[in-house]
Amino acid sequence: MKYFDLNGKKVSRLGFGCMRLPVLDKDNSKIDKEKASELILAAIDKGLNYIDTAYNYHGKMSEKFVGEFLEEHNLRDKVNLTTKNPVWLAESKEDFYKLLEEQLANLRTDHLDFYLLHSLSKDSFHKAVDLGVLDFAEDIKKRGLVKNIGFSFHDEYEVFEEIIKVYPWDFCQIQLNYLDIDYQAGIKGYELAKRMGIPMVIMEPLKGGRLSNPPEEIASMVDSFEGYSPSQMAIKFPLSLDNVMTVLSGMNEMGQVEENTDMADKVEANKLSQEEKDFYKKARDIYKSKEQIACTACEYCMPCTVDINIPRVFALWNNGFLYDEEEKSKEAYKTYLEKGVDPQSCIECGKCEGICPQSLEIIEGLKEADQYLR
Ligand SMILES: NC(=O)c1ccc[n+]([C@@H]2O[C@H](COP(=O)([O-])OP(=O)(O)OC[C@H]3O[C@@H](n4cnc5c(N)ncnc54)[C@H](OP(=O)(O)O)[C@@H]3O)[C@@H](O)[C@H]2O)c1
């Protein structure tokens, strides 16, 4: 495992994302604790020491699981523990403190190594600032409750620039993968953070798993990189950036832990070959020519007001184009409609669009997806 040196603190370049842990009975709030523990222990055994969770993951069960896990295995002092303040829930400065207090209790600890203001966008940031979030950040750091303070981000580059310049952040977190280099903060945001000397954490390096199963043309290009899988080529991209402290991956199979820790062991920053750079560019062009909607299935839009499974519908729509699977997608849509809520029941309340980290036009997308799939 390679490590990033953060003022003398060794942070593993691969972090364990606890947003997509294995679950039981297909119920997102029922974490398969035994399996999840085995996976995290295996990753720690390979040198991983950064664990990322958040208040809202797994129906508010992720922090509780992580706290229990660290206590049970006596690992709290051996890992960098990270969680995020759900700023959208705060209506007063006091609320930020109450949430932190609840999170420390969930995680069974008296301090956090890294703490982020979660999923900032223009509106959520301005509201939080008006409530006094920056004073709160300053205060909890001074009191040692939090060692490093940062923010995770989902909005346009201009907003990223405003937020990163407003406070002396210790780190920040953006979504970045070889496909989405010009999306949200993107590679331009990465370069800005690097110039400002603010280390970055990268989320969704595999686009929520979609880059693990690329279209045939891309899969055959990967074959020329002997010994690497499509997932490994994808995770290599952010690992090769030198101002990236940690790349977070949600891993829910042992094979995934092995592949990803292997890459975090091998990849050196700033060492991409021309052949690898060409691969990323060509693969990007192929994807972009096929994708219908840039949904990463983060499920922030869920539950939908009328219970439409939005990520599922968009996945079927995209799959039809990405994998040349029109008939298969239509069949799967029929099966979905037998039990799931019909997208034609959308009441256009817009709640999903307000919270979507990708700012997708979900209402219009559902209409187009339905037209294609029906
Ligand atoms: N702050 C925020 O706003 C925010 C938003 C999103 C994410 N995050 C954080 O970032 C973390 C990472 O995001 P992510 O989970 O979306 O990361 P990701 O690595 O892009 O996607 C994870 C998924 O990729 C698949 N996968 C991982 N390694 C693989 C491998 N070697 N081979 C094949 N498939 C592999 C698995 O999919 P399958 O389930 O299909 O096997 C896994 O669930 C999250 O866990 C969370 O902690 C934060």
The ligand as an SDF file (V2000), in Angstrom:
LIG
                    3D

 48 52  0  0  0  0  0  0  0  0999 V2000
  -19.5800   12.7660   -0.1660 N   0  0  0  0  0  0  0  0  0  0  0  0
  -20.3990   12.4330   -1.1040 C   0  0  0  0  0  0  0  0  0  0  0  0
  -21.2060   13.2400   -1.5050 O   0  0  0  0  0  0  0  0  0  0  0  0
  -20.2700   11.0500   -1.6710 C   0  0  0  0  0  0  0  0  0  0  0  0
  -21.0110   10.6630   -2.8190 C   0  0  0  0  0  0  0  0  0  0  0  0
  -20.7510    9.4210   -3.3420 C   0  0  0  0  0  0  0  0  0  0  0  0
  -19.8120    8.5940   -2.7200 C   0  0  0  0  0  0  0  0  0  0  0  0
  -19.1290    8.9670   -1.6120 N   0  0  0  0  0  0  0  0  0  0  0  0
  -18.1270    8.1020   -0.9350 C   0  0  0  0  0  0  0  0  0  0  0  0
  -17.2200    7.6040   -1.8620 O   0  0  0  0  0  0  0  0  0  0  0  0
  -17.1640    6.1820   -1.7510 C   0  0  0  0  0  0  0  0  0  0  0  0
  -16.8340    5.6070   -3.0600 C   0  0  0  0  0  0  0  0  0  0  0  0
  -17.9080    5.8140   -3.9750 O   0  0  0  0  0  0  0  0  0  0  0  0
  -18.4600    4.5650   -4.7250 P   0  0  0  0  0  0  0  0  0  0  0  0
  -18.8560    3.5150   -3.7640 O   0  0  0  0  0  0  0  0  0  0  0  0
  -19.4970    5.0600   -5.6580 O   0  0  0  0  0  0  0  0  0  0  0  0
  -17.1330    4.0970   -5.4930 O   0  0  0  0  0  0  0  0  0  0  0  0
  -16.8800    3.3140   -6.8040 P   0  0  0  0  0  0  0  0  0  0  0  0
  -15.5790    2.6280   -6.6070 O   0  0  0  0  0  0  0  0  0  0  0  0
  -17.0100    4.2190   -7.9870 O   0  0  0  0  0  0  0  0  0  0  0  0
  -18.0310    2.2510   -6.9070 O   0  0  0  0  0  0  0  0  0  0  0  0
  -18.1220    1.1860   -6.0200 C   0  0  0  0  0  0  0  0  0  0  0  0
  -18.7050   -0.0170   -6.7300 C   0  0  0  0  0  0  0  0  0  0  0  0
  -17.8020   -0.4050   -7.7420 O   0  0  0  0  0  0  0  0  0  0  0  0
  -17.7450   -1.8120   -7.8320 C   0  0  0  0  0  0  0  0  0  0  0  0
  -16.3380   -2.2130   -7.6480 N   0  0  0  0  0  0  0  0  0  0  0  0
  -15.4050   -1.7090   -6.8090 C   0  0  0  0  0  0  0  0  0  0  0  0
  -14.2190   -2.2960   -7.0150 N   0  0  0  0  0  0  0  0  0  0  0  0
  -14.3940   -3.1870   -8.0230 C   0  0  0  0  0  0  0  0  0  0  0  0
  -13.5320   -4.0940   -8.6790 C   0  0  0  0  0  0  0  0  0  0  0  0
  -12.2500   -4.1950   -8.3760 N   0  0  0  0  0  0  0  0  0  0  0  0
  -14.0730   -4.8710   -9.6510 N   0  0  0  0  0  0  0  0  0  0  0  0
  -15.3710   -4.7880  -10.0000 C   0  0  0  0  0  0  0  0  0  0  0  0
  -16.2310   -3.9380   -9.4000 N   0  0  0  0  0  0  0  0  0  0  0  0
  -15.7410   -3.1380   -8.4210 C   0  0  0  0  0  0  0  0  0  0  0  0
  -18.6990   -2.3610   -6.7990 C   0  0  0  0  0  0  0  0  0  0  0  0
  -19.9200   -2.4850   -7.5270 O   0  0  0  0  0  0  0  0  0  0  0  0
  -20.9130   -3.7380   -7.3890 P   0  0  0  0  0  0  0  0  0  0  0  0
  -21.7290   -3.3730   -6.2060 O   0  0  0  0  0  0  0  0  0  0  0  0
  -21.6820   -3.6700   -8.6630 O   0  0  0  0  0  0  0  0  0  0  0  0
  -20.0970   -4.9530   -7.2000 O   0  0  0  0  0  0  0  0  0  0  0  0
  -18.8300   -1.2250   -5.8270 C   0  0  0  0  0  0  0  0  0  0  0  0
  -20.0530   -1.2070   -5.1680 O   0  0  0  0  0  0  0  0  0  0  0  0
  -18.5240    5.7980   -1.1640 C   0  0  0  0  0  0  0  0  0  0  0  0
  -18.5340    4.5380   -0.5570 O   0  0  0  0  0  0  0  0  0  0  0  0
  -18.7230    6.9150   -0.2080 C   0  0  0  0  0  0  0  0  0  0  0  0
  -18.0200    6.6150    0.9640 O   0  0  0  0  0  0  0  0  0  0  0  0
  -19.3490   10.1900   -1.1080 C   0  0  0  0  0  0  0  0  0  0  0  0
  1  2  1  0
  2  3  2  0
  2  4  1  0
  4  5  1  0
  4 48  2  0
  5  6  2  0
  6  7  1  0
  7  8  2  0
  8  9  1  0
  8 48  1  0
  9 10  1  0
  9 46  1  0
 10 11  1  0
 11 12  1  0
 11 44  1  0
 12 13  1  0
 13 14  1  0
 14 15  2  0
 14 16  1  0
 14 17  1  0
 17 18  1  0
 18 19  2  0
 18 20  1  0
 18 21  1  0
 21 22  1  0
 22 23  1  0
 23 24  1  0
 23 42  1  0
 24 25  1  0
 25 26  1  0
 25 36  1  0
 26 27  1  0
 26 35  1  0
 27 28  2  0
 28 29  1  0
 29 30  1  0
 29 35  2  0
 30 31  1  0
 30 32  2  0
 32 33  1  0
 33 34  2  0
 34 35  1  0
 36 37  1  0
 36 42  1  0
 37 38  1  0
 38 39  2  0
 38 40  1  0
 38 41  1  0
 42 43  1  0
 44 45  1  0
 44 46  1  0
 46 47  1  0
M  CHG  2   8   1  16  -1
M  END
$$$$
